[in-house]
Amino acid sequence: MAFNLLLKRFAFILKTNFRRRSAYPKSVWFIICTEFCERFSYYGLRTVLVLYLTSILQYDEDESTIIYHMAVFMAYFSPLFGAILSDSFLGKFKTIVYLSLIYAVGNLVITGSSLAASFSLNNQRYLALLGLVLIAIGTGGIKPCVSSFGGDQFDLPAQEVYLQKFFSIFYFSINAGSLISTSVTPELRKGVQCFGQTSCFPLAFGVPAVLMLVAICKVYIPLIKQIINDERCIIFISGKRLYKIKKPESNVIVTSFSCIYHAIKRRLSHVSSNTKKVHWLNYADDKFSEKEISDIRSALDVIYLFIPFPFFWALFDQQGSRWTLQATLMNGRIDFLNWTMKPDQMQVMNPLLVLLFIPFFETAVYPILAKIGIKKPLQKIALGGFLAALAFVLSAVVQTKIIGESIQIPAGEGQLRIYNGFDCNITINSTNLPVHKLNSLETLELIYKPASNENSFPIVFIADPSCSPNLSTLNLTSSVSIVEGKATSYFLTRAKDKLELKRIGHVDDLAKLKNGNPILRILNSDDLSNKTLILKEKESKNTAIKINIKSLITNTVPIGKYKAFLDNEFLSDLNFLPASVNTLVLQRSSEHIDSNFIVLEKGNFIHIAWQLPQIIVMTAAEIMFSITTLEFAFTQAPTSMKSLLAAVNLLTVAFGNLIVVIVSEVRFFENQAYEYLLFAGLMVLDMIIFILMSFTYKYKNLNDPVSIPHNEQNKQN
């Protein structure tokens, strides 16, 4: 008898322990795995996107920035429609499935565009833009659904502890996907060469596309087989039999907009009425309950403070565009590791620092700030905005360091440059200049004080007798002009069998580019105009750049060391530094082609580690701004309005990227550093306005027992 009781007791303990182990819903693992794959796909795409737009689709850097931020804008604007679709029509499960399919198709389309080298450039661009639109619809549409669908799987309040663990794991999966993809995809892009290119964008896009397909397509996964004892599975869809799927109800977003519209409509129709309401929203009391109106009023108080927030995201999301383009001008070589960091790999520092900074801020930074009176959420948000402005000041300093100084011609003086296009010496005589001997393929630079704004005078060129095999006459009398405050350049070349002096434009205004890319100008005789200059990267066997020779035409080239060939004939080794202005002089002699590479102006090839201070400061700004904003919106909104506030919070990200698009389209400045300073100044002004707006806000103590989830807004980039 006692033995039987002991057996029953032992069986009861086993059963209880089994239930405890089984208390965590198995279905959430499908959701977490899906989120990891989706975030890997999204951040993998964003990491290499701007370089794909510039190097393969041949957009300039302003156009690439516009396209990049428009894609982010759509990705953060579409959650509003995803939430409406989910809560009012399809439900969360079907919304995630259908929009994930659109997402996967978008991934395949943009991967296909990177493979479609046989297409015309315009068709390749259209294909890529179509892929970006589909991806934006997919990722934005499922954004408000995935985490809340995971929360639906728990029985509350009995499983509230497990719910908190789910959001921690869910947030970890977001950062893990971001961290791994921002590390791996640049290696796939640059570390592998395919289809005759020095990079492999099809692989960089293809791996995230496969991860997205894995999230929704049939695969064999032993881990999930152990969890659900099912050999064939679909990571998200196959969990359907385990999911708790709630039917769509009335959408709070739709209800809120309906209430606001109805209140405004009735308010306008009662303008002449003597009856006045306490608040304009109360005009909707004939159709909406007092609680609904009160909740919407509370939400609008918070949304009012969201108005300055887009400026922060305008700065923050430029880490993936402008800052990545800045990194392309920097030296990523790490000698002790015998490895070169790719420009787009610097983005990995942000998610890595986020994981390190969160506990550091909670245990050290926030207690220190509290001692000096900065303890309220709105105070932390303002401080985060000022830090973002500081990060952009630092990025302007780095950009200035890269660009270096341009040659300045003093007032009252002008500069004369003469390029010798011959492999023999030339003597220059003029009554206005001392006698100069210009060596083979060299350049003469003279400072002259013109008598007027533009001064012309005669000049005589006498070729060395060694030039005689190619020339019928060795003398040329011509004239040159000097323009005050400007440089005028001339190219001494051959027209058939005679000397010829070509003026290079009215003035030689070959200035450094805004983005800091090197400029290459080619000066050559007419008999070389049908040739092709080929630049091959020293570390690559594939052709990097082909340039059709046309004298006096300037070209933009990537920084790096190249071997230069004219058709198949080797010329010389060329090294293009950031923000450099270069001239390549070419001349055919009787047996070979001579060349001379002249660097007129150069920048500085500084190490990519110079970007670390601005990234560290921006990450600190993210911790104080983004996470605090999420907490503020969640705690200050009524329970029924939390989804509305989450959607509006995402909209501020969308409109922030729209600001970048507008500034990039206007193209105010010739130097990118000035644009960074503009954003920094506007951010400071924006935060001052925010502080003034926040003075009238009264914090609400809603005693809401629901835990604040870490959702996608915590990790924007």
C-alpha positions as CSV (number, residue, x, y, z in Angstrom):
1,M,0.0,0.0,0.0
2,A,2.7,2.4,1.0
3,F,4.7,1.4,-2.1
4,N,1.6,2.1,-4.3
5,L,1.3,5.5,-2.7
6,L,4.9,6.2,-3.3
7,L,4.6,5.2,-7.0
8,K,1.6,7.5,-7.4
9,R,3.5,10.4,-5.6
10,F,6.5,9.8,-7.9
11,A,4.3,9.8,-11.0
12,F,2.6,13.0,-9.9
13,I,6.0,14.7,-9.5
14,L,7.1,13.6,-13.0
15,K,3.8,14.7,-14.5
16,T,4.1,18.1,-12.7
17,N,7.7,18.6,-13.9
18,F,6.8,17.6,-17.4
19,R,4.0,20.2,-17.4
20,R,6.3,22.8,-16.1
21,R,8.8,22.1,-18.8
22,S,6.0,22.2,-21.3
23,A,4.5,25.4,-20.0
24,Y,6.5,27.5,-22.4
25,P,4.5,27.5,-25.7
26,K,6.3,25.5,-28.3
27,S,4.8,27.6,-31.1
28,V,6.9,30.7,-30.1
29,W,10.1,29.0,-31.4
30,F,8.7,29.1,-34.9
31,I,8.0,32.9,-34.4
32,I,11.5,33.6,-33.0
33,C,13.2,31.6,-35.8
34,T,11.1,33.5,-38.4
35,E,12.1,36.8,-36.8
36,F,15.8,35.9,-36.9
37,C,15.7,35.0,-40.6
38,E,13.7,38.1,-41.5
39,R,16.0,40.4,-39.6
40,F,19.0,38.7,-41.1
41,S,17.5,39.2,-44.6
42,Y,16.5,42.9,-44.0
43,Y,19.7,44.1,-42.4
44,G,21.8,42.0,-44.8
45,L,20.1,43.8,-47.7
46,R,20.4,47.3,-46.1
47,T,24.1,46.8,-45.3
48,V,25.2,46.4,-48.9
49,L,22.4,48.3,-50.7
50,V,24.0,51.7,-51.0
51,L,27.2,50.2,-52.5
52,Y,25.1,48.1,-54.9
53,L,23.3,51.3,-56.1
54,T,26.6,53.2,-56.7
55,S,28.9,50.5,-58.0
56,I,26.5,48.2,-60.1
57,L,23.5,50.3,-60.9
58,Q,25.7,53.4,-61.4
59,Y,23.6,55.9,-59.5
60,D,25.6,58.8,-58.1
61,E,25.9,59.1,-54.4
62,D,23.1,61.6,-53.9
63,E,20.7,59.4,-56.0
64,S,21.8,56.3,-54.1
65,T,21.2,58.1,-50.7
66,I,17.7,59.1,-51.9
67,I,16.8,55.5,-53.1
68,Y,18.2,54.0,-49.8
69,H,16.2,56.3,-47.6
70,M,13.0,56.0,-49.7
71,A,13.2,52.3,-49.2
72,V,13.6,52.7,-45.5
73,F,10.7,55.3,-45.5
74,M,8.4,52.7,-47.2
75,A,9.5,50.0,-44.8
76,Y,8.5,52.1,-41.8
77,F,5.4,53.6,-43.3
78,S,3.8,50.3,-44.3
79,P,3.4,49.0,-40.7
80,L,0.4,51.3,-40.4
81,F,-1.4,49.4,-43.2
82,G,0.0,46.0,-41.9
83,A,-1.6,46.7,-38.5
84,I,-5.0,47.6,-40.2
85,L,-4.8,44.6,-42.4
86,S,-4.0,42.3,-39.5
87,D,-6.5,43.6,-36.9
88,S,-9.4,44.4,-39.1
89,F,-9.4,41.9,-42.0
90,L,-6.9,38.9,-42.1
91,G,-5.7,38.4,-38.6
92,K,-2.0,38.3,-37.6
93,F,-1.2,34.8,-38.9
94,K,-2.5,35.3,-42.4
95,T,-1.0,38.8,-42.6
96,I,2.4,37.4,-41.7
97,V,2.2,34.5,-44.2
98,Y,0.9,36.6,-47.1
99,L,3.3,39.5,-46.6
100,S,6.2,37.2,-46.0
101,L,5.6,35.7,-49.4
102,I,5.7,39.2,-50.9
103,Y,8.9,39.8,-49.0
104,A,10.5,36.6,-50.3
105,V,9.6,37.5,-53.9
106,G,11.1,41.0,-53.4
107,N,14.4,39.3,-52.2
108,L,14.4,37.1,-55.3
109,V,13.7,40.0,-57.6
110,I,16.6,42.2,-56.3
111,T,18.9,39.1,-56.4
112,G,17.8,38.6,-60.0
113,S,18.6,42.3,-60.8
114,S,22.2,41.7,-59.6
115,L,22.4,38.7,-61.9
116,A,20.9,40.4,-64.9
117,A,24.1,41.8,-66.3
118,S,22.8,41.1,-69.9
119,F,19.9,43.5,-69.3
120,S,20.2,47.2,-70.2
121,L,21.1,49.4,-67.2
122,N,17.7,50.9,-67.1
123,N,15.9,47.5,-67.0
124,Q,18.3,46.4,-64.3
125,R,17.5,49.5,-62.3
126,Y,13.7,49.0,-62.7
127,L,14.1,45.4,-61.5
128,A,16.0,46.4,-58.4
129,L,13.5,49.2,-57.5
130,L,10.6,46.7,-57.9
131,G,12.4,44.3,-55.5
132,L,12.9,47.2,-53.0
133,V,9.2,48.1,-53.1
134,L,8.1,44.5,-52.5
135,I,10.6,44.1,-49.6
136,A,9.4,47.4,-48.0
137,I,5.8,46.2,-48.2
138,G,6.7,42.8,-46.8
139,T,9.0,43.8,-43.9
140,G,6.9,46.8,-42.9
141,G,3.6,44.9,-43.1
142,I,4.7,42.1,-40.8
143,K,6.6,44.5,-38.4
144,P,3.6,45.2,-36.1
145,C,2.3,41.7,-36.2
146,V,5.2,39.3,-35.4
147,S,6.0,40.3,-31.8
148,S,2.3,40.8,-30.9
149,F,1.4,37.4,-32.5
150,G,4.1,35.8,-30.3
151,G,2.5,37.5,-27.2
152,D,-0.8,36.0,-28.2
153,Q,0.6,32.5,-27.6
154,F,0.7,33.0,-23.8
155,D,-2.1,32.6,-21.3
156,L,-2.1,35.7,-19.1
157,P,-1.7,36.3,-16.3
158,A,-0.6,32.7,-15.6
159,Q,2.3,32.8,-18.1
160,E,3.3,36.4,-17.6
161,V,6.9,35.3,-16.5
162,Y,7.2,33.3,-19.7
163,L,6.0,36.3,-21.7
164,Q,8.8,38.5,-20.4
165,K,11.3,35.8,-21.3
166,F,9.8,35.6,-24.8
167,F,10.3,39.3,-25.4
168,S,13.9,39.1,-24.2
169,I,14.6,36.1,-26.6
170,F,12.7,37.9,-29.4
171,Y,14.8,41.0,-28.9
172,F,17.9,38.8,-28.9
173,S,16.9,37.2,-32.2
174,I,16.5,40.7,-33.7
175,N,20.0,41.7,-32.7
176,A,21.5,38.3,-33.5
177,G,20.1,38.5,-37.0
178,S,21.3,42.1,-37.4
179,L,24.8,41.4,-36.0
180,I,25.5,38.3,-38.1
181,S,24.1,39.7,-41.3
182,T,26.0,43.0,-41.1
183,S,29.2,40.9,-40.5
184,V,28.6,38.3,-43.2
185,T,27.1,40.0,-46.2
186,P,30.0,42.5,-46.7
187,E,32.3,39.5,-46.8
188,L,30.1,37.8,-49.3
189,R,30.0,41.0,-51.4
190,K,33.7,41.7,-51.5
191,G,35.4,38.5,-50.3
192,V,34.0,36.5,-53.2
193,Q,34.3,37.3,-56.9
194,C,31.7,36.1,-59.4
195,F,30.4,36.6,-62.9
196,G,33.6,38.5,-64.0
197,Q,33.2,41.2,-61.3
198,T,35.4,42.2,-58.4
199,S,32.5,41.8,-56.1
200,C,29.6,39.3,-55.7
201,F,26.3,41.1,-55.0
202,P,24.2,38.1,-56.2
203,L,25.7,36.1,-53.3
204,A,25.3,39.0,-50.8
205,F,21.6,39.3,-51.8
206,G,21.1,35.6,-52.4
207,V,22.0,34.4,-48.9
208,P,19.5,36.7,-47.1
209,A,16.9,35.7,-49.8
210,V,17.5,32.1,-48.9
211,L,17.1,32.8,-45.2
212,M,13.8,34.5,-45.9
213,L,12.6,31.5,-47.9
214,V,13.8,29.2,-45.1
215,A,11.6,31.1,-42.7
216,I,8.4,30.2,-44.7
217,C,9.3,27.3,-47.0
218,K,9.5,23.5,-46.4
219,V,12.8,22.4,-44.9
220,Y,14.2,19.5,-42.8
221,I,15.3,20.9,-39.4
222,P,16.3,18.3,-36.7
223,L,15.8,20.9,-33.9
224,I,12.2,21.6,-34.8
225,K,11.7,17.9,-35.4
226,Q,12.6,17.3,-31.8
227,I,10.3,20.1,-30.6
228,I,7.2,19.1,-32.5
229,N,8.0,15.5,-33.6
230,D,7.3,16.4,-37.2
231,E,9.9,15.5,-39.9
232,R,8.7,17.9,-42.6
233,C,8.0,21.4,-41.5
234,I,7.7,25.0,-42.5
235,I,9.3,27.3,-39.9
236,F,6.4,29.6,-39.6
237,I,3.5,28.0,-41.4
238,S,4.0,24.5,-39.9
239,G,3.5,25.8,-36.4
240,K,-0.1,26.6,-37.3
241,R,-1.5,23.6,-35.5
242,L,0.3,24.9,-32.3
243,Y,-0.6,28.6,-32.7
244,K,-3.4,30.4,-30.9
245,I,-4.9,32.3,-33.7
246,K,-7.2,35.1,-32.7
247,K,-9.8,36.4,-35.1
248,P,-9.4,40.0,-36.3
249,E,-11.3,42.6,-34.2
250,S,-12.0,46.3,-34.7
251,N,-8.7,48.0,-35.4
252,V,-7.8,50.7,-32.9
253,I,-6.0,52.7,-35.6
254,V,-9.1,52.7,-37.8
255,T,-11.3,53.6,-34.8
256,S,-9.0,56.4,-33.8
257,F,-8.9,58.0,-37.3
258,S,-12.7,57.6,-37.5
259,C,-13.2,59.3,-34.2
260,I,-10.9,62.2,-35.1
261,Y,-12.5,62.6,-38.5
262,H,-16.0,62.5,-37.0
263,A,-15.1,65.0,-34.3
264,I,-13.6,67.5,-36.8
265,K,-16.6,67.1,-39.1
266,R,-19.1,67.8,-36.3
267,R,-17.0,70.7,-34.9
268,L,-17.0,72.4,-38.3
269,S,-20.7,72.0,-38.6
270,H,-21.3,73.5,-35.1
271,V,-19.2,76.6,-35.7
272,S,-22.1,79.0,-35.2
273,S,-23.6,76.9,-32.4
274,N,-23.6,78.3,-28.9
275,T,-22.9,74.9,-27.4
276,K,-19.1,74.6,-26.7
277,K,-17.4,71.3,-25.8
278,V,-14.5,71.1,-23.3
279,H,-12.3,69.5,-26.0
280,W,-12.8,69.4,-29.8
281,L,-12.8,65.5,-29.7
282,N,-15.9,65.6,-27.5
283,Y,-17.9,66.5,-30.6
284,A,-17.6,62.7,-31.5
285,D,-19.6,61.7,-28.3
286,D,-22.7,60.9,-30.4
287,K,-20.9,58.0,-32.0
288,F,-18.0,57.1,-29.7
289,S,-17.9,56.3,-26.0
290,E,-16.4,58.6,-23.4
291,K,-13.6,56.1,-22.7
292,E,-12.7,55.9,-26.4
293,I,-12.6,59.7,-26.6
294,S,-10.6,60.0,-23.4
295,D,-8.1,57.4,-24.6
296,I,-7.6,59.1,-28.0
297,R,-7.0,62.4,-26.2
298,S,-4.3,60.8,-24.1
299,A,-2.7,59.3,-27.2
300,L,-2.8,62.7,-29.0
301,D,-0.9,64.3,-26.1
302,V,1.9,61.8,-26.6
303,I,1.8,62.0,-30.5
304,Y,2.1,65.8,-30.2
305,L,5.6,65.2,-28.6
306,F,6.5,62.9,-31.4
307,I,6.5,65.7,-33.9
308,P,10.2,66.5,-33.5
309,F,11.3,62.9,-33.5
310,P,11.8,62.4,-37.3
311,F,14.9,64.6,-37.2
312,F,16.6,62.1,-34.9
313,W,15.9,59.2,-37.4
314,A,17.1,61.4,-40.3
315,L,20.5,61.4,-38.6
316,F,20.5,57.9,-37.2
317,D,19.6,56.1,-40.5
318,Q,22.4,57.8,-42.4
319,Q,24.8,55.3,-40.8
320,G,23.8,52.9,-43.6
321,S,24.1,55.5,-46.4
322,R,26.3,58.6,-46.0
323,W,28.5,57.0,-43.3
324,T,29.0,53.9,-45.3
325,L,30.0,56.0,-48.3
326,Q,32.3,57.9,-46.1
327,A,33.9,54.6,-45.0
328,T,34.6,53.7,-48.7
329,L,37.2,56.6,-48.6
330,M,39.0,55.1,-45.6
331,N,41.7,52.5,-45.0
332,G,40.2,49.4,-43.5
333,R,43.4,47.4,-43.3
334,I,44.1,45.7,-39.9
335,D,47.7,44.5,-40.2
336,F,47.9,42.3,-37.1
337,L,44.8,40.3,-38.3
338,N,46.0,40.4,-41.9
339,W,42.5,41.4,-42.9
340,T,40.8,44.4,-44.4
341,M,37.5,45.6,-42.9
342,K,34.9,46.4,-45.6
343,P,33.2,49.8,-45.6
344,D,29.8,48.3,-45.0
345,Q,31.1,46.2,-42.2
346,M,31.4,49.2,-39.9
347,Q,27.7,49.0,-39.5
348,V,28.2,45.9,-37.3
349,M,29.6,48.1,-34.6
350,N,26.1,49.5,-33.9
351,P,24.3,46.3,-32.8
352,L,27.4,45.1,-31.0
353,L,27.6,48.3,-29.0
354,V,23.9,48.3,-28.3
355,L,24.2,44.9,-26.6
356,L,27.1,46.3,-24.5
357,F,25.6,49.7,-23.8
358,I,22.2,48.6,-22.5
359,P,23.5,47.1,-19.2
360,F,26.2,49.8,-18.9
361,F,23.6,52.6,-19.1
362,E,21.2,50.9,-16.7
363,T,23.9,50.3,-14.1
364,A,26.2,53.3,-14.5
365,V,25.1,56.1,-16.8
366,Y,21.5,56.5,-15.7
367,P,22.3,56.6,-12.0
368,I,24.9,59.3,-12.7
369,L,22.4,61.3,-14.8
370,A,19.8,61.0,-12.0
371,K,22.2,62.7,-9.6
372,I,22.4,65.8,-11.8
373,G,18.6,65.9,-12.3
374,I,18.2,64.0,-15.6
375,K,15.9,61.2,-14.7
376,K,12.6,61.8,-16.6
377,P,12.0,60.1,-20.0
378,L,11.6,63.4,-21.9
379,Q,14.9,64.6,-20.5
380,K,16.7,61.5,-21.6
381,I,15.2,61.8,-25.1
382,A,16.4,65.4,-25.4
383,L,19.9,64.4,-24.3
384,G,19.9,61.6,-26.8
385,G,19.0,64.1,-29.6
386,F,21.9,66.3,-28.6
387,L,24.3,63.3,-28.7
388,A,23.1,62.5,-32.2
389,A,24.0,66.1,-33.2
390,L,27.4,65.6,-31.7
391,A,27.9,62.4,-33.7
392,F,27.3,64.4,-36.9
393,V,29.8,67.1,-35.9
394,L,32.3,64.3,-35.4
395,S,31.5,62.9,-38.9
396,A,32.0,66.3,-40.3
397,V,35.5,66.5,-38.7
398,V,36.3,63.1,-40.2
399,Q,35.0,64.1,-43.7
400,T,37.2,67.3,-43.5
401,K,40.2,65.2,-42.5
402,I,39.6,62.9,-45.6
403,I,39.0,65.7,-48.1
404,G,42.0,67.8,-47.0
405,E,42.6,71.4,-48.2
406,S,42.2,72.6,-51.7
407,I,44.7,74.7,-53.5
408,Q,43.9,78.3,-52.9
409,I,45.1,81.0,-55.3
410,P,45.6,84.4,-53.6
411,A,43.6,87.4,-54.7
412,G,45.4,89.4,-57.4
413,E,47.2,86.3,-58.8
414,G,46.5,83.6,-61.3
415,Q,48.0,80.2,-62.0
416,L,49.2,78.8,-65.3
417,R,49.6,75.1,-65.9
418,I,51.2,73.7,-69.1
419,Y,51.2,69.9,-69.6
420,N,53.9,68.5,-71.9
421,G,52.4,65.7,-74.0
422,F,55.8,64.7,-75.5
423,D,58.5,62.3,-74.4
424,C,61.1,65.0,-75.2
425,N,62.0,68.3,-73.6
426,I,60.3,71.6,-74.5
427,T,61.7,75.1,-74.0
428,I,59.3,77.9,-73.2
429,N,60.0,81.5,-74.0
430,S,57.9,84.6,-73.4
431,T,58.5,88.3,-72.7
432,N,56.2,88.0,-69.7
433,L,57.8,84.9,-68.2
434,P,61.3,83.7,-67.5
435,V,62.7,80.9,-69.7
436,H,61.5,77.5,-68.6
437,K,62.5,74.0,-69.7
438,L,59.7,71.5,-69.5
439,N,60.9,67.9,-69.3
440,S,59.3,64.9,-70.9
441,L,55.6,64.5,-70.0
442,E,56.0,66.9,-67.1
443,T,53.8,69.8,-65.9
444,L,54.8,73.5,-65.5
445,E,53.0,75.4,-62.8
446,L,53.5,79.2,-62.6
447,I,52.0,81.9,-60.4
448,Y,51.5,85.2,-62.3
449,K,50.0,88.6,-61.4
450,P,47.8,89.7,-64.3
451,A,47.4,93.4,-65.1
452,S,43.7,93.0,-65.4
453,N,41.0,90.4,-64.6
454,E,42.2,88.3,-67.5
455,N,45.6,88.9,-69.2
456,S,46.8,87.3,-72.4
457,F,50.4,87.3,-73.8
458,P,52.4,85.5,-76.5
459,I,54.5,82.4,-75.8
460,V,56.9,80.4,-77.9
461,F,57.5,76.6,-77.6
462,I,60.7,75.1,-78.9
463,A,60.9,71.3,-79.1
464,D,64.1,69.4,-78.5
465,P,65.7,67.9,-81.7
466,S,64.9,64.5,-80.2
467,C,61.2,65.2,-81.1
468,S,62.0,65.5,-84.8
469,P,61.1,62.0,-85.9
470,N,57.4,62.8,-85.1
471,L,57.3,66.5,-86.0
472,S,58.0,68.4,-89.2
473,T,58.5,71.6,-87.3
474,L,59.9,72.1,-83.8
475,N,58.6,75.6,-83.1
476,L,55.1,76.9,-82.1
477,T,54.1,80.5,-81.4
478,S,50.8,80.8,-79.5
479,S,49.3,82.8,-76.7
480,V,48.1,81.9,-73.1
481,S,45.8,83.7,-70.7
482,I,46.0,84.2,-67.0
483,V,42.7,84.7,-65.0
484,E,42.8,86.4,-61.6
485,G,42.1,83.9,-58.8
486,K,41.8,81.0,-61.2
487,A,44.0,78.4,-62.8
488,T,44.2,78.1,-66.6
489,S,45.7,75.0,-68.1
490,Y,47.1,74.1,-71.5
491,F,48.0,70.8,-73.1
492,L,50.9,70.8,-75.5
493,T,50.3,67.9,-78.0
494,R,50.6,67.0,-81.6
495,A,48.2,67.8,-84.5
496,K,49.4,65.4,-87.2
497,D,53.1,66.4,-87.6
498,K,52.9,69.8,-85.9
499,L,52.9,71.2,-82.3
500,E,49.5,72.2,-81.0
501,L,48.5,74.0,-77.8
502,K,45.0,73.1,-76.4
503,R,43.3,75.2,-73.7
504,I,41.5,73.0,-71.1
505,G,38.3,74.9,-70.7
506,H,38.1,78.6,-70.0
507,V,39.5,78.0,-66.5
508,D,40.7,74.7,-65.0
509,D,38.0,74.4,-62.3
510,L,38.8,70.7,-61.6
511,A,37.6,70.8,-58.0
512,K,37.4,68.0,-55.4
513,L,34.1,66.2,-55.4
514,K,31.5,66.6,-52.6
515,N,31.7,62.9,-51.7
516,G,35.5,62.8,-51.8
517,N,35.9,60.3,-54.6
518,P,39.1,60.6,-56.7
519,I,38.9,62.3,-60.1
520,L,40.9,61.2,-63.1
521,R,41.4,63.4,-66.2
522,I,43.1,62.0,-69.3
523,L,45.2,64.1,-71.6
524,N,46.2,62.4,-74.9
525,S,47.0,63.0,-78.5
526,D,44.3,62.4,-81.1
527,D,45.8,59.1,-82.4
528,L,45.0,57.5,-79.0
529,S,41.3,58.5,-78.9
530,N,40.0,55.1,-80.0
531,K,41.9,53.3,-77.2
532,T,40.5,51.9,-73.9
533,L,42.1,52.5,-70.6
534,I,41.8,49.5,-68.3
535,L,42.4,49.7,-64.6
536,K,42.8,46.4,-62.7
537,E,42.9,46.3,-58.9
538,K,46.2,44.8,-57.8
539,E,44.4,42.4,-55.4
540,S,42.0,41.2,-58.1
541,K,42.4,39.3,-61.3
542,N,39.2,40.7,-62.7
543,T,38.8,43.9,-64.7
544,A,37.7,46.7,-62.4
545,I,37.2,49.7,-64.7
546,K,37.2,50.4,-68.4
547,I,37.5,54.0,-69.6
548,N,37.1,55.0,-73.3
549,I,39.9,57.5,-74.0
550,K,38.7,61.0,-74.8
551,S,41.0,63.9,-74.0
552,L,40.0,66.5,-71.5
553,I,37.1,64.3,-70.1
554,T,37.1,63.7,-66.4
555,N,36.1,60.4,-64.7
556,T,35.3,59.4,-61.2
557,V,37.2,56.3,-60.0
558,P,37.2,54.3,-56.7
559,I,40.1,54.7,-54.4
560,G,42.7,52.0,-54.5
561,K,45.9,50.8,-56.2
562,Y,45.6,49.7,-59.9
563,K,47.6,48.4,-62.8
564,A,46.9,50.6,-65.8
565,F,46.7,49.2,-69.4
566,L,46.0,50.8,-72.7
567,D,44.2,48.0,-74.4
568,N,46.6,45.2,-73.7
569,E,49.7,47.3,-73.2
570,F,50.9,47.9,-69.6
571,L,51.4,51.6,-68.8
572,S,52.1,51.9,-65.1
573,D,50.9,51.5,-61.5
574,L,48.4,54.1,-60.3
575,N,47.3,54.9,-56.8
576,F,44.1,56.9,-56.4
577,L,43.8,58.6,-53.0
578,P,40.6,59.9,-51.5
579,A,39.6,63.4,-52.6
580,S,42.5,63.5,-55.1
581,V,42.5,65.3,-58.5
582,N,44.6,63.4,-60.9
583,T,45.7,63.8,-64.5
584,L,47.1,61.0,-66.7
585,V,49.1,62.3,-69.7
586,L,49.4,59.8,-72.6
587,Q,51.6,60.0,-75.7
588,R,52.5,57.6,-78.4
589,S,56.2,57.4,-79.5
590,S,57.5,55.5,-82.4
591,E,57.7,52.2,-80.4
592,H,55.5,52.4,-77.4
593,I,53.1,54.6,-75.3
594,D,54.5,56.9,-72.7
595,S,52.5,58.0,-69.7
596,N,52.8,60.3,-66.7
597,F,50.5,60.3,-63.7
598,I,50.2,63.7,-62.0
599,V,48.4,64.3,-58.7
600,L,47.3,68.0,-58.5
601,E,45.4,67.7,-55.2
602,K,45.1,64.9,-52.8
603,G,43.2,64.1,-49.6
604,N,44.2,61.8,-46.7
605,F,43.8,58.0,-46.6
606,I,43.0,57.8,-42.9
607,H,42.1,54.6,-41.1
608,I,38.5,53.5,-40.8
609,A,38.8,53.5,-37.0
610,W,38.4,57.3,-37.2
611,Q,34.7,56.5,-37.6
612,L,34.5,54.8,-34.2
613,P,33.9,58.0,-32.1
614,Q,30.9,59.0,-34.2
615,I,29.5,55.5,-34.1
616,I,29.9,55.2,-30.3
617,V,28.2,58.6,-29.7
618,M,25.4,57.7,-32.1
619,T,24.8,54.4,-30.4
620,A,24.7,56.1,-27.0
621,A,22.1,58.5,-28.6
622,E,20.1,55.5,-29.7
623,I,20.0,54.0,-26.3
624,M,18.8,57.2,-24.7
625,F,16.4,58.2,-27.5
626,S,15.0,55.1,-29.1
627,I,14.5,52.8,-26.1
628,T,13.3,55.7,-23.9
629,T,10.9,56.8,-26.6
630,L,9.4,53.3,-26.7
631,E,9.1,53.2,-22.9
632,F,7.5,56.7,-22.8
633,A,5.0,55.9,-25.6
634,F,4.1,52.5,-24.0
635,T,3.7,53.8,-20.4
636,Q,1.9,57.0,-21.3
637,A,-0.6,55.5,-23.7
638,P,-3.9,53.9,-22.5
639,T,-4.0,50.1,-22.9
640,S,-6.3,50.3,-25.9
641,M,-4.0,52.9,-27.6
642,K,-0.6,51.2,-27.3
643,S,-0.8,49.7,-30.9
644,L,-1.6,53.1,-32.2
645,L,1.3,54.7,-30.5
646,A,3.6,51.9,-31.7
647,A,2.5,52.6,-35.3
648,V,3.0,56.3,-35.0
649,N,6.4,55.8,-33.4
650,L,7.4,53.8,-36.5
651,L,6.0,56.5,-38.7
652,T,8.5,59.0,-37.2
653,V,11.3,56.7,-38.6
654,A,9.7,56.9,-42.0
655,F,9.4,60.6,-42.1
656,G,13.0,61.0,-40.8
657,N,14.2,59.1,-43.9
658,L,12.0,61.4,-46.0
659,I,13.9,64.4,-44.6
660,V,17.2,62.9,-45.8
661,V,15.7,62.4,-49.3
662,I,14.7,66.0,-49.5
663,V,18.1,67.4,-48.3
664,S,19.9,65.0,-50.7
665,E,17.7,66.1,-53.6
666,V,18.2,69.8,-53.0
667,R,22.1,69.3,-52.9
668,F,22.9,72.5,-51.0
669,F,26.7,71.9,-50.5
670,E,29.8,71.2,-52.5
671,N,31.4,69.5,-49.5
672,Q,29.7,66.6,-47.6
673,A,31.1,67.9,-44.3
674,Y,28.9,71.0,-44.6
675,E,25.8,68.8,-45.0
676,Y,26.7,66.9,-41.8
677,L,27.0,70.2,-40.0
678,L,23.6,71.3,-41.3
679,F,22.0,68.1,-39.9
680,A,23.8,68.6,-36.6
681,G,22.6,72.2,-36.4
682,L,19.0,71.3,-37.3
683,M,19.1,68.5,-34.7
684,V,20.1,70.9,-31.9
685,L,17.3,73.3,-33.0
686,D,14.8,70.4,-33.1
687,M,15.7,69.3,-29.6
688,I,15.3,72.9,-28.3
689,I,11.8,73.0,-29.8
690,F,11.1,69.6,-28.2
691,I,12.2,70.8,-24.8
692,L,9.9,73.8,-25.1
693,M,7.0,71.5,-26.1
694,S,7.6,69.1,-23.3
695,F,7.3,71.8,-20.5
696,T,3.5,71.6,-20.6
697,Y,3.3,67.8,-20.6
698,K,2.1,66.1,-17.4
699,Y,3.2,62.5,-16.9
700,K,0.4,60.0,-16.4
701,N,0.5,57.2,-13.9
702,L,-1.6,54.6,-15.6
703,N,-0.6,51.6,-13.4
704,D,-0.6,49.4,-16.4
705,P,0.5,45.9,-15.5
706,V,1.5,44.9,-19.0
707,S,5.3,44.5,-19.4
708,I,7.0,46.8,-21.9
709,P,8.2,44.6,-24.8
710,H,11.5,45.1,-26.6
711,N,10.3,45.3,-30.1
712,E,11.8,46.3,-33.4
713,Q,11.9,50.0,-32.6
714,N,14.7,49.3,-30.1
715,K,16.9,48.2,-33.0
716,Q,16.6,50.4,-36.0
717,N,20.0,49.7,-37.6
